[in-house]
């Protein structure tokens, strides 16, 4: 997880405010869900959305998020699990959809096992966001021009490809942040390698629904 200053900066970048409705897709241990819960306050709502494609993992991600939602002060959190493309039917219209270190997985066999594609998911996000809503993607950068060739092997994706793919769904790129950039990352090793784990070169895009 990032230090507190970067967490705060990313929340501002995502435009998560008091009263916002946020969908946190593939929330992992729930760190971001908790931060968003605090940020949106009692008038806001956070959907901790676990894709059905990963719900069967041994760590029981759905159970983890249901337990999180029962923590004191988390009445604004709801744990949800459906197929990725069914996300619009399982949540309410949102101000922000947050995707942290997950977009590349949309191009892997694991996530596509039920037939979902990145294009399908982007259309689902477009449907679920309110006009003017933010679609925020943070991910591990792959080498320029590599497209999706490293998504399965290195868990990286070419930022330019992500932009092209998301804009094709009707979104407009609103802002780019370099706060997580690392020029020393050679983009050629797996993100879990001890030499780079936690320090990968990462891009942050904020798209808006017109």
N, C-alpha and C positions, 0 to 999 in steps of 0.2 A: 504494500500500500504506500501511497505517496505521503510526504510530510504534510503537515496541516495547512501550510501556506498554499501548496499546490492543490490540495483538496478544495480549499476555499476558492481558488482561482478557477478550477474546473467547474465548480458549481455555478459561479458567475458566468463563465463561458457558456454553460448549458442554458442559462437564463431560467434557473429554478428559483422561484420566488415563493414567498408566503402565499398560501392559497392555491398553488399550482397543483395540477394532476400530472404525475410522472409515471411512466412505465419503465421499469428497470428490467431489461431483458437478459436472461441467464445471469442471475445475481450472485452466483458463487456462494461465498460465505455470508453474503448480505451486508458487506461493509458499506457499499454505496446506498443500498436500501435504507440503512440506518441514517446515513448522512442526509439523504433526501427527506426522510421522515422528519428529521429535526428542522430542515430548511423550510418545508411547506407548512408546518405547523398544524394545529387542530382543524383548520378550515381546508387544508389540502388533502391530497390522496396519493398514495404510492402503491402501484401494483408491482409486486415482486413476481415477475413472470418467468417461470421455469418451462422451457420448451419440452414438450412430451418426448422429443427425440433424445433427451438426456435425463429424463425423470427416473430412469431405472438404474442410474449410477449407484455404486455401493454406498456412497456417503449420504444417500437419500436426500437429494437437494430439495425436494418438495417438502419433506418433513422438517428440514432445517428452516425453511422459510415460514412454515406454519408455526413453528416454535418461536421464531423471531417476532411474528405478528402478535404473539401473546405476551411479549415483553411489556413491562409497565411503560406507558406513554406511547405505545405503538398502535393505538386504535386507528390511526390513519393508514395503516399498512394492510394490504390484502394479498395473500399468497395465491397465485393462480398458475395452473399448468394445463396447457393445451398444445396441440400441434402448432408449430410456428405460424403457419398461414391462417390458423383459426384465432389468432390473437385479437383481431378486431371484435369478434363476437364475445370474447371473454373479459373485455375491459371497457371502460367508459372513454369518451373522447378525451384526448390528452393534450397538455401543453408542451410536454417534452417526452421524447422517447430516447432512452440512454442505452448505448451499446458499447460496452467496455471490453476490449480485447476479445471480441467475439465475431466481428464481421467476417474475418477470414474463414471461420468455421462454416459459414454458409456455403463455402465452396469445397467442403470435404464430404467424404462418403458418409460419415457419421450423421451429419445433419440432413443429408439428402436421402437418407434411408427411407423416409416416408414420402418422398417425392417432392419435397419443398426445394425451391431454388432461391437464389439471392434475388432474382427479379420478382418472384412471387412475394417474398418477404417485404421487399421495398414497396410493392403495391399495397400490401397490408398495412404497412406503417403510414403510407400516404392516406389511406382510408381512415385510420384511427386518429391521426393528429387533427387538431383544430386548425382552421386557417391561421397562418402566421406562426404555427407551432414549430418547435425545434426538433430536428432529428440529429442527434449528436453521436458521432462515431470516433472512438479512440482505438487505435490498433497498432500492432507491430509492423513497421515498414519493411518491405522487401525492396530489392534493387529496382531502380527505374527501368521500366520496359518489361519487367518480368510478368506482369499480369497476375494470373492466379497460379502460376507454375510452382510456387513455393508454399501454397496454403497447406497442403497435406504434409509435406516433408519438414518444413521449417516453421510452420504456423505464422507465416508472414504474408503480406499482400501489398501489391504496388499501390501507393496512395492515388496515383493518377487514374488507375483502373477503377478504384472505389468511387472517385468523383464522377467518372463517366457513367458508371452503372447506376448510381443513385440519381443523378440528374436525368437519366433516361426514364425514371419513374415519375418525373414531373417536379422534383425538388430543385431549389436554387441554392447554390453554395453561398452562405451568408458570411462565414468567418472561418479563418484557419489559425490555429495556435501552434507555435513551435516550442511551447514550454516544456515538452517532454522529448525534444529532439536530442540525439546523441550522435555527433559527427564521428565519433570513434567506432561506432558500430559498423562493421563491414557488410552487414546484411546477408552474410553467407553461412551463418551457423544457426542452429536451432535455438529458439528463444529460451529453452529450458537448460541449455548448456551453462554450467557453472560460471564460465568466463563472462557471460553476458546476462544471465538471468536477473531480472529486476532492473536492468539498465539498458534495455533495447531502445533503439531509435523508434520513437512513436509519433504518430501524427494525430491531430485532433481536428476534426471537421464539424462545423455546425451548418446543417442545411435547414432551409425553411420551406414550409408548404405555403405557396402563394395564396 
